[in-house]
Amino acid sequence: MIAIYARVSTEEQAKHGFSIPAQIRECQNLIGEAEALVFSDEGVSGETLQRPALNELRRKIQHQEIGTVYCLDPDRLSRKLLHQLLLTEEWERQGITLNFVLGDYSKTPEGNLFYALRGAISEFEKAKITERMCRGRREKARQGRVLRDFQIYGYDFDPKSEQLVINPAEAAIVKQIYIGLITTPLETRSISGIARALTKAGVPTKKGAKKWHRQVVKQILCNRTYLGEFYQNKWNTSGHRVRLRPQEEWILIPCPSIIEPEVFSEVQGILASLSVNSRS
């Protein structure tokens, strides 16, 4: 059986027009009249091998249901050279014929070299795109503009001004959460208790969920945005892990405050004592 694999990330489709239908059409033109199974990952980064359609294709190849794979270009398989070579070697071991619309890579030393070079260039291009995007986001943040809607409870994102604005109804709940923790008697004070109370009262979360979880309440109680301090460039999301950047790299965006500093400070002290008590 013949298979077609197509992939596009959101940024690639917007910039280059690498639509899924266009890739499938080009592959089908090369195949001719023969029937082909289509495996497509839309809006998925080429930096990871964990993609639903690719996983299904690899599973079918492993079960000997596929004999030939067509793809527009090696960078549709992956933006990483190592991943391209891994897939190529894996499928060659299983007797799969791999064909690309854009380029004929013969199984010769020269062909293998050109294939590797093409993959290295693709990986370099992706890295440069990411670098430019990150630089653009940092510059935008330094101008005091909020990059997107970060879904912070108590605030709405105004796309025209690119600023956070207070959501009055949610801001009232935020104040209720803070004051509730402070005024609850010590013996019954808990973050889980606040979450249960909000759920019982029918208060929806930012995403419209009916149930509040302890971790969501804790994030609200620890979030300095409510002091009017919203930080961008705080997290490094490159690669497969999200890492906290050094504090000197954070970019402060002032925003309307909801909680008074003395209230926020008192709550942090309570949270610290709750943490100590839970460990003892």
N, C-alpha and C positions, 0 to 999 in steps of 0.2 A: 504494500500500500504506500502511496505517496502522501507526504505531509508538507504543509506550508506553515512556516513559523513567521509571525509578524509581531513587532513590538513598537510602541511609541510612548514616550513620556510626554507629559503636558507641555513642557517648555519646548521640546523638539517639534511637536505638532504646530505650536504657535509660531515658531521661528522658521522652520524649514518646510512645513506642509507634509511631513512624513505620516500621512494618515494611514490607518489600517487598511481601508479599502484599496488605496493606491498601491500599497505593498503587495496585497493579495493579487491584485490585477496584474502587476508586473510578473509575479511568480507564475501565475496561471498562463500568461502569454508564453513564457518559456517552456512550461510543461506541455501546452497544447490541449488536446481534447480529453486527456486522461483525467479521471476523477481524483480529487485530492482532499484530504482532511485538513481543516484549517485550525491552527492553534494561535490565538492572538492575545497578547497582554497589552491592554490600553491604559495609559496613565501610570505606567510602572517604570521605575528607574532601571537602567541597564547596568547599574553598579552592583546589583545583587542577583544571585541565581535562584533565590526563593520567590518564584513567580508562579501563579496558578497554572497558566497555560503551558509554560515551559516544564513545570513539574509533571503535568499530564502527558506531554510529549515524551519526556524521558521515561515515564512509566510504560507507555505503549511500546517504545523502542526496546525496553528491557524485556517485555513480554513478546517480542518479535512480531508485533502487529504493524510495524512501519519498516520499510526498506530503504526509502529515499526521502531526504528532507531538502526542501527549497526555501531559500531565505533571500531577501533583497540584498543584504550586505552583512559582512561579519559583525559590524557594530550593532545590528539588530539582535544578534545572539547575546552580546554583552559589550559594555563600554570598557571592560577590563581585559587586557591582553591575556592575563593568567586564566580568566574564566573562558575566554574564547578557545584557548589551547586545550583547556581541560575538557570542554564539551567536544571539541574536534577529536581529541584522542579517545575519549569515551565512546563516541559513536563509531569511530573507525574500528575499534576493537570488536564492536558488535556487528560489523559488516555493513554499516550504513553509508550510503553515497550522499555526500553533502554538496549541494549546488548553490551558487550565489548568482543573482541576476547581474550585480555590478562587480564583475571581476571573475576571471577564470584562474583559479589557483591550482596549477598542476602539481602532482605529487613528485616533484623533483627538488633538489636542494635549492634551486633558484626560486621555485614556486613557494616552498615552505618559508624561505627568507622574506619574500614579498608579502606573504600572508601575515607573518609576525610583525613586519614593519607597518603594515596597514593597521593592525591591531594596536600597536604602540602609538601611532599617530592619532587614532580614535580616542585612546585613553588620555593622551595629552590634550586633545581638543576638549574633552569633557572636563578635565581639571581646570583648563583656562576659563571655560564657561562658568564653572562653579566659582572660581576666583573673582571673575568680573561681577557676578551676581552678588556675592558677599560684600565686595567693595561698594557696590551700588547701595545695598541695604544699609551698610554702616554710614555712608555719607548722608543718606536720607534721614537716618536716626539722629545724626549730629546736627541736622537742621531742625530738630525738634518735632519731626513727623513720626507718627505711629505707623508702623509698617503694614499692619493688617488688623483684623478683628481677632483679638486674643481671647475672646469669650471670658472676660473677667466679671464675675458676679458683682453687681452693683454699678456697672458701667455699660454704656453702649459705645460703639465705634462710629464716629461721624466720618464717612468717606470723603466728604467735601473738604472739611478742615483737616482731616487726617489726625484727629485728636480723640481722646477718651472724654466722654461726657457722662455725667451722673444719670443713672436710671433711678428716679425717685422711689419707686416701689421696691426695687431690689436693695437700694441703699438703706431703706428703713429696716429690712431684714438683716442686713449686715450689722447695723447698730444693735439690733435686738440680739444677735448672736454674741457680740462682744459683751454687752451689758448682762446678758443671761449668764455667761460664764462667771462674771465678777460677782453677781448677786446670788447665785445659787449657793446654798449652804455647803460647807466644805465636805461633809460626809456624803452628800449626794452629787457632788460636782463631777461631771464627766463630759467629754466631747461626744461620746456615743449617745448620751442622754439628750444633748442638743439636737443631734441628727434625728433621733426618734421623735422628738417634739415637733420638728419641722415637717417630718413625714406625716405625723398624725394631724397636723394643722392643714395639710393639703397644699403646702407651699411648693411650687415647682422649682427644680434646679435651673441653672442657666440653659441647659439643653432640653428642658421641658420634662425631665424625669420626675416621677412621683415620689421616688424613694431617695432620701439623703443618706450618704455613707459617711462614716466617721472621718475618712481621709479628706473628703471634700470640705467638711467643716473645719478641719485642722488647717487646710491650705488657706482658707479665708482668714482664720485667726492669726496666721503667720505672714500674710501678704502685706508688704510695706506700700503697695500701691494705694491702700486706704489712707496712708499718711500723705498722699500726694507725690509719692516717689515711684514712678514706673520706670523700670530698667529694661533697655533693649541691649542686644549683643551680649546677653548674660549666659546663653547656652551655646555650646558648640555642637551642632547637629551633623557635622560632616562625618562620613564613615557610617558605621553601623551602631555606634554608641553615642548617647547624648551625654556630654560632659560639661560641667560648670567651668566657665572661663575664670581667669584671675579677676578679682574685683576691679582692678585698675582698667580693665578692658570694657567694663560695663558702661553703658551710655544712659545717663539719667534724662528722662522726659518728664518734666513737671506736669501734674494733672490735678484736677479738683480733689480735695481730700474729703473723706467720709468720717474718719475716726480721729479723735483728738490724740495728740502725742502721749499725754499722761494715761489715757485709757489703753492705748496700744501697749505702752510700757508695762502697765499693771497686768495685762493679759499675758504678756510674754513671761512674766514672773510666775504666774499661775501655771502656764503650760510647762515650765521647767520643773515646778514642784510636782505636777501630775506625772511627769516623766520619771522623776526620781522615785515617787511612791510606787509606780508600776513595776520598777526594777527591784524594789526592796521586798 
